[in-house]
Amino acid sequence: MAIAQLIAAAVCVRDGCDDVLAVLEMIGHHSQVLLDPSVERRVIRVRRHWAMLLPVLLQTVGIVLGVFLLSLLVAGVAGLWLVQSLLWYVAVGVLIRLAWKVLHWWHEVLIVTDKRFMIISGIIETKTP
């Protein structure tokens, strides 16, 4: 909850709002804010299918497996500790990339109403095209 409070305080400082608690309550409820119940009715609110993550997951597994095998080969050679360290930094970077893609997938929401179709995305700043 502390991270959400920091984000709410930063948004309030940027936008000049007075009530941090009101901003804090709206985090994660952007789909309700965008819809006016007197004008339109939400039909469905879903995320994209998890299979969208398969290419990134397979790339991550392949790269981490390749790094592991190369690291085993390099471990037997003296003096190549720097190469082995760089290989593991690559593996950590690929895992961070996977986490970012999963987080982006989690925050992307498709909303269908009786009047329009919206895709809401964004981790740090919410975008509605």
Secondary structure by P-SEA (a helix, b strand, c coil): caaaaaaaaaaaaaaccccaaaaaaaccccccccccccccccccccccccccaaaaaaaaaaaaaaaaaaaaaacccccaaaaaaaaaaaaaaaaaaaaaaaaaaaabbbbbcccbbbbbbbccccccc
